Amino acid sequence: MKIDGPLYAQLAEAGNDARRLQALGYDGVYTLEGPSDPFLPLAIASEQCPGLDVATSIAVAFPRNPAHTAYQAWDLQRLSEGRFRLGLGSQVRAHIEKRFGVEFNPPAARMAEYIRAVRAHFDCWQHGADLAFEGEYYRHTLMTPMFNPGPLEAGPPAIYLGAVGPKMTAVAGAVADGLIVHPFHSQPFLREVQLPALASAVTDAGREPGACAVQVSAMVLTGSTEEEYRAAEASVRGLLAFYGSTPAYLPALDAIGQGGLQKELNRLSKAGRWEEMSALVDDDLLNAFAVTGEPATIAAGLSRRYGDIADRLGIYAPYSLPDTTWQAILSDLKAEP
């Protein structure tokens, strides 16, 4: 199981932060689609950190034309010498339609076609296939030598898909190289709902078992002192409240009998009552969604939850701790059987 760390740095500091994460013992780094572009920092990380895996986790697909995404992925795969993974996601309807101003529905069918369109470019560039993709949402039928980047020694990059609901999870199983498990997940949801749905989709698509790898984003809550822990706890509670307010993430709450909480969190979010939302995240909910405890216990907790299912594990910890703390956790985690 490989371990990935979050590359949160702004572009000017991306190289320094990537080197720091590599020195801590991470096998790879991933970027998020937040207030800045997720692709650009990975170019710097790839250039300055040989041997480091790099990935978008995730880049929002629909606002980007499949051709643009294919070119960016190809460049990063070349620069990283085969260590790039293209992680895509749909985001939620409000952001796609209101923030990006593009079509959203139907998201699952659109995403399946999107991934096939990106792969059509990969097949053209790598194997010389005609670019002849004609779908319901995307059409790509022209590729002249001037615009063909040519084959890669390492081959095309893998495409991973972030998913929560059954339809998007089925898309991952049918057409993606990997599933990115959202950090807002509970164990009953992951093991009893999402992974069985993934396995069924792989089988239904006629693929071999294991054809779709599993990358888990794992929320971690820890700290070496009471002050560190409480600051981290406040951050994680707030994040869980934010995720829990989103209708698309209801299945993870339903799986632990907390579905009714979503409506209340959503109501408070629309009123901007963020502190009240965090107060609704009790200790049981906190422990259901995050691996919590002193630093010395975190590796064992992560291994118990994910050691038998995750091909890659992304540490998701939206707060600051000393590097020595993370270095010790990573060392412990790599020593787990």
C-alpha contacts under 8 A as a table, 3 or more apart, distances in Angstrom:
res1	aa1	res2	aa2	distance
1	M	307	G	7.50
1	M	310	A	6.58
1	M	311	D	4.96
1	M	312	R	5.24
1	M	313	L	6.91
2	K	26	Y	7.99
2	K	27	D	5.98
2	K	28	G	7.79
2	K	311	D	6.66
2	K	312	R	4.72
2	K	313	L	6.19
3	I	26	Y	5.58
3	I	27	D	5.41
3	I	28	G	6.60
3	I	312	R	5.86
3	I	313	L	4.90
3	I	314	G	5.86
3	I	315	I	7.35
4	D	26	Y	5.51
4	D	27	D	5.75
4	D	28	G	4.57
4	D	29	V	5.07
4	D	30	Y	6.72
4	D	312	R	7.25
4	D	313	L	6.07
4	D	314	G	4.56
4	D	315	I	6.29
5	G	21	L	6.80
5	G	26	Y	6.12
5	G	28	G	6.41
5	G	29	V	4.79
5	G	30	Y	6.31
5	G	314	G	5.87
5	G	315	I	5.54
5	G	316	Y	7.49
6	P	29	V	5.62
6	P	30	Y	5.17
6	P	31	T	6.10
6	P	32	L	7.92
6	P	314	G	7.55
6	P	315	I	7.06
6	P	316	Y	6.96
7	L	14	A	7.29
7	L	17	D	6.88
7	L	18	A	6.66
7	L	29	V	5.83
7	L	30	Y	5.65
7	L	31	T	5.29
7	L	32	L	7.96
8	Y	14	A	7.97
8	Y	31	T	6.66
8	Y	32	L	7.67
9	A	12	A	7.79
9	A	13	E	5.65
9	A	14	A	5.21
9	A	17	D	6.38
10	Q	13	E	5.56
10	Q	14	A	5.99
10	Q	36	S	7.71
10	Q	41	P	7.66
11	L	14	A	5.04
11	L	40	L	7.27
11	L	41	P	5.59
12	A	15	G	7.54
13	E	16	N	5.41
13	E	17	D	6.13
14	A	17	D	5.20
14	A	18	A	5.97
14	A	41	P	5.53
14	A	42	L	7.90
14	A	44	I	6.50
14	A	45	A	6.54
15	G	18	A	5.18
15	G	19	R	6.20
15	G	41	P	7.73
15	G	44	I	5.66
15	G	45	A	5.36
15	G	48	Q	6.23
15	G	49	C	7.91
16	N	19	R	5.24
16	N	20	R	6.19
17	D	20	R	4.96
17	D	21	L	6.20
18	A	21	L	5.16
18	A	22	Q	6.15
18	A	29	V	7.17
18	A	45	A	5.55
18	A	49	C	7.01
19	R	22	Q	5.10
19	R	23	A	6.11
19	R	45	A	7.60
19	R	48	Q	7.38
19	R	49	C	6.15
20	R	23	A	5.11
20	R	24	L	6.29
21	L	24	L	5.07
21	L	25	G	6.71
21	L	26	Y	5.89
21	L	29	V	7.52
22	Q	25	G	5.37
22	Q	26	Y	5.18
22	Q	27	D	6.81
22	Q	28	G	7.26
22	Q	49	C	7.53
22	Q	52	L	6.92
23	A	26	Y	7.37
24	L	323	D	7.19
24	L	326	W	7.08
24	L	327	Q	4.92
24	L	330	L	7.53
25	G	327	Q	6.58
25	G	330	L	6.36
25	G	331	S	7.29
26	Y	29	V	7.24
26	Y	330	L	7.34
27	D	52	L	6.04
27	D	53	D	6.25
28	G	52	L	5.15
28	G	53	D	4.08
28	G	54	V	5.52
28	G	55	A	7.79
29	V	52	L	7.39
29	V	53	D	6.31
29	V	54	V	5.12
29	V	55	A	6.48
30	Y	42	L	7.97
30	Y	54	V	5.80
30	Y	55	A	4.71
30	Y	56	T	5.40
30	Y	57	S	5.76
31	T	38	P	5.35
31	T	39	F	7.64
31	T	41	P	7.76
31	T	42	L	7.59
31	T	55	A	6.58
31	T	56	T	5.00
31	T	57	S	5.66
31	T	58	I	6.97
32	L	38	P	5.79
32	L	56	T	6.36
32	L	57	S	5.40
32	L	58	I	5.40
32	L	59	A	6.78
33	E	36	S	6.77
33	E	37	D	6.45
33	E	38	P	5.44
33	E	56	T	7.95
33	E	57	S	7.57
33	E	58	I	6.00
33	E	59	A	5.37
33	E	60	V	6.64
34	G	37	D	7.34
34	G	38	P	7.70
37	D	40	L	6.21
37	D	41	P	7.76
38	P	41	P	6.56
38	P	42	L	7.38
38	P	56	T	6.14
38	P	58	I	7.80
38	P	59	A	6.32
39	F	42	L	5.51
39	F	43	A	6.91
39	F	56	T	6.80
39	F	59	A	7.96
39	F	72	Q	7.44
40	L	43	A	5.40
40	L	44	I	7.02
41	P	44	I	5.31
41	P	45	A	6.25
42	L	45	A	4.84
42	L	46	S	5.90
42	L	54	V	6.22
42	L	55	A	7.30
42	L	76	L	7.49
43	A	46	S	5.18
43	A	47	E	6.25
43	A	76	L	6.26
43	A	79	L	7.18
43	A	80	S	7.86
44	I	47	E	5.19
44	I	48	Q	6.11
45	A	48	Q	5.31
45	A	49	C	5.60
45	A	52	L	7.84
45	A	54	V	7.55
46	S	49	C	5.46
46	S	50	P	6.32
46	S	52	L	6.88
46	S	53	D	7.86
46	S	54	V	7.03
46	S	76	L	7.75
46	S	79	L	6.43
46	S	80	S	4.97
47	E	50	P	6.72
47	E	79	L	6.87
47	E	80	S	7.04
49	C	52	L	5.73
50	P	80	S	7.43
51	G	80	S	7.97
51	G	83	R	7.67
52	L	83	R	7.09
53	D	80	S	7.68
53	D	83	R	4.77
53	D	84	F	6.12
54	V	80	S	7.71
54	V	83	R	6.10
54	V	84	F	4.93
54	V	85	R	6.50
55	A	84	F	5.47
55	A	85	R	4.66
55	A	86	L	5.90
55	A	87	G	6.39
56	T	59	A	5.65
56	T	85	R	6.81
56	T	86	L	5.71
56	T	87	G	4.82
56	T	88	L	7.22
57	S	86	L	7.78
57	S	87	G	4.91
57	S	88	L	6.79
57	S	162	G	7.63
57	S	180	I	7.63
58	I	86	L	8.00
58	I	87	G	4.90
58	I	88	L	4.98
58	I	89	G	5.67
58	I	161	L	7.93
58	I	162	G	6.89
59	A	86	L	7.93
59	A	87	G	6.16
59	A	88	L	4.92
59	A	89	G	6.10
60	V	63	P	6.88
60	V	64	R	7.52
60	V	88	L	5.88
60	V	89	G	5.07
60	V	90	S	5.68
60	V	91	Q	6.24
61	A	64	R	5.57
61	A	65	N	7.78
61	A	66	P	7.85
61	A	69	T	7.97
61	A	88	L	5.78
61	A	89	G	5.85
61	A	90	S	5.91
61	A	111	M	7.78
61	A	114	Y	7.82
62	F	65	N	7.03
62	F	90	S	6.66
62	F	96	I	7.42
62	F	102	V	7.27
62	F	103	E	7.54
62	F	104	F	7.28
62	F	111	M	7.84
62	F	114	Y	7.99
63	P	96	I	7.24
63	P	100	F	6.24
63	P	101	G	7.87
63	P	102	V	6.23
64	R	68	H	6.46
64	R	69	T	6.40
65	N	68	H	5.35
65	N	69	T	6.42
66	P	69	T	5.06
66	P	70	A	6.01
66	P	114	Y	6.24
66	P	115	I	7.72
66	P	117	A	6.13
66	P	118	V	5.25
66	P	138	Y	7.96
67	A	70	A	5.04
67	A	71	Y	6.30
67	A	117	A	7.81
67	A	118	V	6.51
67	A	121	H	7.08
67	A	140	H	7.98
68	H	71	Y	5.27
68	H	72	Q	6.32
69	T	72	Q	5.21
69	T	73	A	6.09
69	T	118	V	7.18
70	A	73	A	5.15
70	A	74	W	6.02
70	A	118	V	5.45
70	A	119	R	7.87
70	A	121	H	6.56
70	A	122	F	7.10
71	Y	74	W	5.06
71	Y	75	D	6.19
72	Q	75	D	5.26
72	Q	76	L	6.29
73	A	76	L	5.20
73	A	77	Q	6.04
73	A	84	F	7.58
73	A	85	R	7.94
73	A	86	L	6.36
73	A	157	P	6.93
74	W	77	Q	5.09
74	W	78	R	6.20
74	W	122	F	7.98
74	W	156	P	7.02
74	W	157	P	7.12
75	D	78	R	5.18
75	D	79	L	6.12
76	L	79	L	4.99
76	L	80	S	5.87
76	L	84	F	6.25
77	Q	80	S	5.28
77	Q	81	E	5.93
77	Q	82	G	4.96
77	Q	83	R	6.28
77	Q	84	F	5.06
77	Q	85	R	7.86
77	Q	152	L	7.98
77	Q	154	A	7.76
77	Q	156	P	7.18
77	Q	157	P	5.97
78	R	81	E	5.15
78	R	82	G	6.35
78	R	152	L	6.49
78	R	154	A	7.65
79	L	82	G	7.80
80	S	83	R	5.20
80	S	84	F	6.28
81	E	84	F	8.00
81	E	154	A	6.42
82	G	154	A	4.94
82	G	155	G	7.10
82	G	156	P	7.88
82	G	157	P	6.86
83	R	157	P	7.85
84	F	157	P	6.05
84	F	158	A	7.48
85	R	157	P	5.67
85	R	158	A	5.14
85	R	159	I	6.06
85	R	160	Y	6.97
86	L	157	P	6.66
86	L	158	A	6.12
86	L	159	I	4.79
86	L	160	Y	5.99
87	G	159	I	5.92
87	G	160	Y	4.56
87	G	161	L	5.61
87	G	162	G	7.05
87	G	180	I	7.65
88	L	159	I	7.39
88	L	160	Y	6.20
88	L	161	L	4.96
88	L	162	G	6.14
89	G	161	L	5.81
89	G	162	G	4.95
89	G	163	A	7.07
90	S	107	P	6.92
90	S	111	M	7.26
90	S	162	G	7.71
91	Q	95	H	6.84
91	Q	96	I	6.80
92	V	95	H	5.76
92	V	96	I	6.43
92	V	248	A	7.23
93	R	96	I	5.18
93	R	97	E	5.99
93	R	104	F	5.97
93	R	105	N	7.91
94	A	97	E	5.41
94	A	98	K	5.52
94	A	99	R	7.28
95	H	98	K	5.28
95	H	99	R	4.75
95	H	100	F	6.41
96	I	99	R	5.82
96	I	100	F	5.02
96	I	101	G	6.13
96	I	102	V	5.96
96	I	103	E	6.95
96	I	104	F	6.17
97	E	100	F	5.85
97	E	101	G	4.55
97	E	102	V	5.20
97	E	103	E	6.07
97	E	104	F	6.51
98	K	101	G	5.27
98	K	102	V	7.94
104	F	107	P	5.68
104	F	110	R	7.93
105	N	110	R	7.34
106	P	109	A	5.80
106	P	110	R	5.96
107	P	110	R	5.08
107	P	111	M	5.93
107	P	168	M	7.86
108	A	111	M	5.14
108	A	112	A	6.23
108	A	167	K	6.00
108	A	168	M	5.24
108	A	171	V	6.62
109	A	112	A	5.23
109	A	113	E	6.34
109	A	171	V	7.96
110	R	113	E	5.25
110	R	114	Y	6.01
110	R	137	Y	6.70
111	M	114	Y	4.80
111	M	115	I	6.20
111	M	168	M	8.00
111	M	171	V	7.49
112	A	115	I	5.42
112	A	116	R	6.41
112	A	171	V	5.78
112	A	175	V	6.76
113	E	116	R	5.05
113	E	117	A	6.08
113	E	135	G	6.88
113	E	136	E	7.99
113	E	137	Y	7.33
113	E	138	Y	7.42
114	Y	117	A	5.05
114	Y	118	V	6.33
114	Y	138	Y	7.20
115	I	118	V	5.12
115	I	119	R	6.20
115	I	159	I	7.81
115	I	175	V	7.18
115	I	176	A	7.44
116	R	119	R	4.98
116	R	120	A	6.11
116	R	175	V	7.41
117	A	120	A	5.01
117	A	121	H	6.72
117	A	133	F	6.41
117	A	138	Y	7.12
117	A	139	R	7.91
117	A	140	H	7.51
118	V	121	H	5.36
118	V	122	F	6.51
119	R	122	F	4.80
119	R	123	D	6.05
120	A	123	D	5.14
120	A	124	C	6.19
120	A	131	L	6.34
120	A	132	A	7.64
120	A	133	F	6.58
121	H	124	C	5.05
121	H	125	W	6.19
121	H	131	L	6.55
122	F	125	W	5.27
122	F	126	Q	5.86
122	F	127	H	7.98
122	F	156	P	6.21
123	D	126	Q	5.26
123	D	127	H	5.34
123	D	128	G	6.75
123	D	129	A	5.83
124	C	127	H	5.67
124	C	128	G	4.73
124	C	129	A	4.33
124	C	130	D	5.79
124	C	131	L	5.74
125	W	128	G	5.76
125	W	129	A	7.45
125	W	148	N	6.13
125	W	149	P	6.49
125	W	150	G	4.99
125	W	151	P	5.46
126	Q	150	G	6.25
126	Q	151	P	4.11
126	Q	152	L	6.57
126	Q	155	G	7.04
126	Q	156	P	7.14
127	H	151	P	7.16
130	D	141	T	7.99
130	D	143	M	7.88
131	L	140	H	6.52
131	L	141	T	5.14
131	L	142	L	6.13
131	L	143	M	6.27
132	A	140	H	6.15
132	A	141	T	4.51
132	A	142	L	7.45
133	F	138	Y	7.67
133	F	139	R	5.61
133	F	140	H	5.07
133	F	141	T	5.92
134	E	138	Y	6.44
134	E	139	R	4.52
134	E	140	H	6.40
134	E	141	T	7.36
135	G	138	Y	5.28
135	G	139	R	5.87
136	E	139	R	7.82
143	M	147	F	6.51
143	M	148	N	6.58
144	T	147	F	5.68
144	T	148	N	6.40
145	P	148	N	5.09
151	P	155	G	7.14
152	L	155	G	4.98
152	L	156	P	6.77
158	A	176	A	7.99
158	A	177	D	5.83
158	A	178	G	7.81
159	I	176	A	5.65
159	I	177	D	5.32
159	I	178	G	6.64
160	Y	172	A	7.43
160	Y	176	A	5.61
160	Y	177	D	5.48
160	Y	178	G	4.33
160	Y	179	L	5.56
160	Y	180	I	6.42
161	L	172	A	5.75
161	L	176	A	6.36
161	L	177	D	7.98
161	L	178	G	6.27
161	L	179	L	5.11
161	L	180	I	5.60
162	G	169	T	7.99
162	G	172	A	7.88
162	G	179	L	5.89
162	G	180	I	4.32
162	G	181	V	6.17
162	G	182	H	6.62
163	A	168	M	5.33
163	A	169	T	5.23
163	A	172	A	7.48
163	A	179	L	6.94
163	A	180	I	6.46
163	A	181	V	6.41
163	A	182	H	6.76
164	V	168	M	6.76
164	V	169	T	6.39
164	V	181	V	7.10
164	V	182	H	6.60
164	V	194	Q	7.43
164	V	248	A	7.65
164	V	249	Y	6.82
164	V	251	P	7.77
165	G	168	M	5.74
165	G	169	T	6.10
165	G	194	Q	7.69
165	G	248	A	7.39
165	G	249	Y	7.75
165	G	251	P	7.03
166	P	169	T	5.01
166	P	170	A	6.01
166	P	194	Q	6.90
166	P	197	A	6.52
167	K	170	A	5.08
167	K	171	V	6.45
168	M	171	V	4.93
168	M	172	A	6.44
169	T	172	A	5.10
169	T	173	G	6.39
169	T	179	L	7.41
169	T	194	Q	7.01
169	T	197	A	6.81
169	T	198	L	5.85
169	T	201	A	7.92
170	A	173	G	5.04
170	A	174	A	6.11
170	A	197	A	6.56
170	A	198	L	5.80
170	A	200	S	7.86
170	A	201	A	5.00
170	A	202	V	7.79
171	V	174	A	5.06
171	V	175	V	6.02
171	V	176	A	7.20
171	V	201	A	7.50
172	A	175	V	5.61
172	A	176	A	4.71
172	A	177	D	7.44
172	A	178	G	6.67
172	A	179	L	5.78
172	A	198	L	7.24
172	A	201	A	7.96
172	A	212	C	7.29
173	G	176	A	6.21
173	G	177	D	7.99
173	G	178	G	7.73
173	G	179	L	7.50
173	G	198	L	5.17
173	G	199	A	6.89
173	G	200	S	7.78
173	G	201	A	4.85
173	G	202	V	4.57
173	G	205	A	7.62
173	G	211	A	7.99
173	G	212	C	5.95
174	A	201	A	5.68
174	A	202	V	5.45
174	A	204	D	7.62
174	A	205	A	5.24
174	A	207	R	7.72
176	A	179	L	7.22
176	A	212	C	6.44
177	D	211	A	6.61
177	D	212	C	4.78
177	D	213	A	6.22
178	G	211	A	7.84
178	G	212	C	4.45
178	G	213	A	4.20
178	G	214	V	5.61
178	G	215	Q	6.90
179	L	212	C	6.53
179	L	213	A	6.13
179	L	214	V	5.04
179	L	215	Q	5.96
180	I	214	V	6.35
180	I	215	Q	4.82
180	I	216	V	5.91
180	I	217	S	7.16
181	V	185	H	7.61
181	V	214	V	7.29
181	V	215	Q	6.06
181	V	216	V	4.71
181	V	217	S	5.81
182	H	185	H	6.34
182	H	216	V	7.00
182	H	217	S	5.79
183	P	216	V	7.32
183	P	217	S	4.72
183	P	218	A	5.41
183	P	219	M	5.83
183	P	289	F	7.85
183	P	316	Y	7.18
184	F	219	M	7.84
184	F	240	L	7.14
184	F	243	Y	6.73
184	F	244	G	7.96
184	F	249	Y	7.39
184	F	252	A	7.13
184	F	289	F	6.41
185	H	189	F	6.53
185	H	190	L	6.46
185	H	252	A	5.32
185	H	289	F	5.89
186	S	189	F	5.27
186	S	190	L	6.13
186	S	252	A	5.76
186	S	253	L	7.48
186	S	255	A	7.42
186	S	256	I	7.39
186	S	288	A	5.62
186	S	289	F	5.18
187	Q	190	L	5.07
187	Q	191	R	5.91
187	Q	192	E	7.92
187	Q	288	A	7.17
187	Q	289	F	7.76
187	Q	305	R	7.57
188	P	191	R	5.40
188	P	192	E	5.34
188	P	193	V	7.19
188	P	255	A	5.89
188	P	256	I	6.78
189	F	192	E	5.50
189	F	193	V	5.02
189	F	194	Q	6.21
189	F	251	P	7.19
189	F	252	A	5.37
189	F	255	A	5.16
189	F	256	I	7.61
190	L	193	V	5.76
190	L	194	Q	4.94
190	L	195	L	5.91
190	L	252	A	7.94
191	R	194	Q	6.37
191	R	195	L	5.57
191	R	196	P	7.08
192	E	195	L	6.83
192	E	196	P	6.46
193	V	196	P	5.78
193	V	197	A	6.23
194	Q	197	A	5.09
194	Q	198	L	6.17
195	L	198	L	4.92
195	L	199	A	6.19
196	P	199	A	5.07
196	P	200	S	6.17
197	A	200	S	5.15
197	A	201	A	6.20
198	L	201	A	5.15
198	L	202	V	6.26
199	A	202	V	5.15
199	A	203	T	6.30
199	A	209	P	7.22
200	S	203	T	5.13
200	S	204	D	6.03
201	A	204	D	5.00
201	A	205	A	6.09
202	V	205	A	5.26
202	V	206	G	6.54
202	V	207	R	5.37
202	V	208	E	7.06
202	V	209	P	6.78
202	V	211	A	7.21
202	V	212	C	7.28
203	T	206	G	5.18
203	T	207	R	5.72
203	T	208	E	7.01
203	T	209	P	7.09
204	D	207	R	7.57
207	R	211	A	6.36
208	E	211	A	5.46
209	P	212	C	7.74
210	G	213	A	6.16
213	A	310	A	7.87
213	A	311	D	6.23
214	V	309	I	7.05
214	V	310	A	5.28
214	V	311	D	5.40
214	V	312	R	6.68
215	Q	310	A	5.75
215	Q	311	D	5.84
215	Q	312	R	4.63
215	Q	313	L	5.78
215	Q	314	G	7.21
216	V	306	Y	7.79
216	V	310	A	6.07
216	V	311	D	8.00
216	V	312	R	6.38
216	V	313	L	5.03
216	V	314	G	5.99
217	S	313	L	6.07
217	S	314	G	4.56
217	S	315	I	6.12
217	S	316	Y	6.18
218	A	290	A	7.05
218	A	291	V	7.64
218	A	302	L	7.86
218	A	313	L	6.84
218	A	314	G	5.94
218	A	315	I	5.32
218	A	316	Y	5.50
219	M	289	F	6.93
219	M	290	A	4.76
219	M	291	V	6.32
219	M	315	I	6.43
219	M	316	Y	4.68
219	M	317	A	5.90
220	V	290	A	5.32
220	V	291	V	4.88
220	V	292	T	6.06
220	V	298	I	7.72
220	V	315	I	6.88
220	V	316	Y	6.13
220	V	317	A	5.40
221	L	229	Y	7.41
221	L	232	A	6.28
221	L	233	E	6.41
221	L	236	V	7.02
221	L	290	A	6.40
221	L	291	V	6.05
221	L	292	T	4.63
221	L	293	G	6.63
221	L	317	A	6.81
222	T	228	E	7.73
222	T	229	Y	5.53
222	T	232	A	6.77
222	T	233	E	7.83
222	T	292	T	5.84
222	T	293	G	5.36
222	T	294	E	5.50
222	T	295	P	5.84
222	T	298	I	7.61
223	G	226	E	7.14
223	G	227	E	7.87
223	G	228	E	4.87
223	G	229	Y	4.23
223	G	232	A	7.16
223	G	293	G	7.73
223	G	294	E	6.06
223	G	295	P	6.27
223	G	321	L	7.01
223	G	325	T	7.99
224	S	228	E	6.38
224	S	229	Y	6.87
224	S	294	E	6.40
224	S	295	P	6.43
224	S	325	T	7.51
225	T	228	E	5.17
225	T	229	Y	6.13
226	E	229	Y	5.15
226	E	230	R	6.11
227	E	230	R	5.34
227	E	231	A	6.24
228	E	231	A	5.32
228	E	232	A	6.19
228	E	321	L	7.25
229	Y	232	A	5.10
229	Y	233	E	5.96
230	R	233	E	4.87
230	R	234	A	6.19
231	A	234	A	5.29
231	A	235	S	6.48
231	A	319	Y	7.79
232	A	235	S	5.14
232	A	236	V	6.23
232	A	318	P	7.71
232	A	319	Y	5.74
232	A	320	S	7.67
233	E	236	V	5.15
233	E	237	R	6.00
234	A	237	R	5.24
234	A	238	G	6.17
234	A	278	S	7.87
235	S	238	G	5.25
235	S	239	L	6.24
235	S	318	P	6.69
235	S	319	Y	6.62
236	V	239	L	5.00
236	V	240	L	6.08
236	V	317	A	7.77
236	V	318	P	7.06
237	R	240	L	5.16
237	R	241	A	6.13
237	R	278	S	5.41
237	R	279	A	7.87
237	R	281	V	6.03
237	R	286	L	6.93
238	G	241	A	5.11
238	G	242	F	6.22
238	G	274	W	7.62
238	G	275	E	7.78
238	G	277	M	7.35
238	G	278	S	4.94
239	L	242	F	5.05
239	L	243	Y	6.21
240	L	243	Y	5.14
240	L	244	G	5.82
240	L	278	S	7.73
240	L	281	V	7.25
240	L	286	L	7.80
240	L	289	F	7.99
241	A	244	G	4.99
241	A	245	S	6.19
241	A	265	L	6.71
241	A	277	M	5.65
241	A	278	S	5.45
241	A	280	L	7.54
241	A	281	V	6.47
242	F	245	S	5.37
242	F	246	T	7.07
242	F	265	L	7.73
242	F	269	S	7.66
242	F	277	M	7.78
243	Y	246	T	5.53
243	Y	249	Y	6.81
244	G	247	P	7.63
244	G	249	Y	6.42
244	G	250	L	6.94
244	G	253	L	7.57
244	G	261	L	7.68
244	G	262	Q	5.58
244	G	265	L	6.62
244	G	266	N	7.73
245	S	249	Y	7.93
245	S	262	Q	5.15
245	S	263	K	6.89
245	S	264	E	7.60
245	S	265	L	4.59
245	S	266	N	4.20
245	S	267	R	7.89
245	S	269	S	6.84
246	T	249	Y	5.68
246	T	250	L	7.09
246	T	262	Q	7.17
246	T	266	N	6.53
247	P	250	L	5.35
247	P	262	Q	7.03
247	P	266	N	7.82
248	A	251	P	7.60
249	Y	252	A	6.11
249	Y	253	L	7.46
250	L	253	L	5.33
250	L	254	D	6.15
250	L	259	G	6.24
250	L	262	Q	6.54
251	P	254	D	4.92
251	P	255	A	6.18
251	P	259	G	7.53
252	A	255	A	5.37
252	A	256	I	7.19
253	L	256	I	5.56
253	L	257	G	6.39
253	L	258	Q	4.87
253	L	259	G	4.90
253	L	261	L	7.88
253	L	262	Q	7.64
254	D	257	G	4.98
254	D	258	Q	5.42
254	D	259	G	4.31
255	A	258	Q	7.47
255	A	259	G	7.84
256	I	259	G	7.82
257	G	260	G	8.00
258	Q	261	L	5.66
258	Q	262	Q	7.71
259	G	262	Q	5.77
259	G	263	K	7.96
260	G	263	K	6.03
260	G	264	E	7.29
261	L	264	E	5.39
261	L	265	L	6.21
262	Q	265	L	5.14
262	Q	266	N	5.98
263	K	266	N	5.02
263	K	267	R	6.10
264	E	267	R	5.06
264	E	268	L	6.26
265	L	268	L	5.19
265	L	269	S	6.07
265	L	277	M	5.80
266	N	269	S	5.06
266	N	270	K	6.36
267	R	270	K	5.41
267	R	271	A	6.64
268	L	271	A	5.08
268	L	272	G	6.22
268	L	273	R	5.22
268	L	274	W	7.01
268	L	276	E	7.41
268	L	277	M	6.47
269	S	272	G	4.92
269	S	273	R	5.89
269	S	274	W	6.32
269	S	277	M	7.36
270	K	273	R	7.76
273	R	276	E	5.65
273	R	277	M	6.57
274	W	277	M	5.03
274	W	278	S	6.52
275	E	278	S	5.28
275	E	279	A	6.50
276	E	279	A	5.16
276	E	280	L	6.78
277	M	280	L	5.42
277	M	281	V	7.26
278	S	281	V	5.48
279	A	282	D	7.03
281	V	285	L	5.92
281	V	286	L	6.48
282	D	285	L	5.42
282	D	286	L	6.20
283	D	286	L	4.87
283	D	287	N	6.11
284	D	287	N	5.28
284	D	288	A	6.14
285	L	288	A	4.98
285	L	289	F	6.44
286	L	289	F	5.57
286	L	290	A	5.93
287	N	290	A	5.25
287	N	291	V	6.40
287	N	292	T	6.45
288	A	291	V	7.99
291	V	298	I	6.72
291	V	301	G	6.18
291	V	302	L	6.60
292	T	298	I	6.85
292	T	301	G	7.91
293	G	296	A	8.00
293	G	297	T	6.06
293	G	298	I	6.36
294	E	297	T	5.57
294	E	298	I	6.74
295	P	298	I	5.38
295	P	299	A	7.91
295	P	325	T	6.84
295	P	328	A	7.90
295	P	329	I	6.37
296	A	299	A	7.12
296	A	328	A	7.98
296	A	329	I	6.89
296	A	332	D	7.93
297	T	300	A	5.71
297	T	301	G	6.29
298	I	301	G	5.00
298	I	302	L	6.10
298	I	329	I	6.67
299	A	302	L	5.18
299	A	303	S	6.09
299	A	329	I	5.88
299	A	330	L	7.27
299	A	332	D	5.71
299	A	333	L	4.53
299	A	336	E	7.39
300	A	303	S	5.02
300	A	304	R	6.09
300	A	332	D	7.96
300	A	333	L	7.03
300	A	336	E	7.09
301	G	304	R	5.19
301	G	305	R	6.34
302	L	305	R	5.27
302	L	306	Y	5.91
302	L	307	G	7.10
302	L	333	L	7.79
303	S	306	Y	5.35
303	S	307	G	4.42
303	S	308	D	7.86
303	S	333	L	7.23
303	S	336	E	6.99
304	R	307	G	5.96
304	R	308	D	7.94
305	R	308	D	7.81
306	Y	309	I	5.38
306	Y	310	A	5.53
306	Y	313	L	7.95
307	G	310	A	6.05
310	A	313	L	6.23
321	L	325	T	6.73
321	L	326	W	7.53
322	P	325	T	5.51
322	P	326	W	7.11
323	D	326	W	5.32
323	D	327	Q	6.07
324	T	327	Q	4.98
324	T	328	A	6.17
325	T	328	A	5.33
325	T	329	I	6.35
326	W	329	I	4.98
326	W	330	L	6.06
327	Q	330	L	5.22
327	Q	331	S	6.13
328	A	331	S	5.06
328	A	332	D	6.14
329	I	332	D	5.11
329	I	333	L	6.04
330	L	333	L	4.92
330	L	334	K	6.15
331	S	334	K	5.33
331	S	335	A	6.35
332	D	335	A	5.09
332	D	336	E	6.46
333	L	336	E	5.25
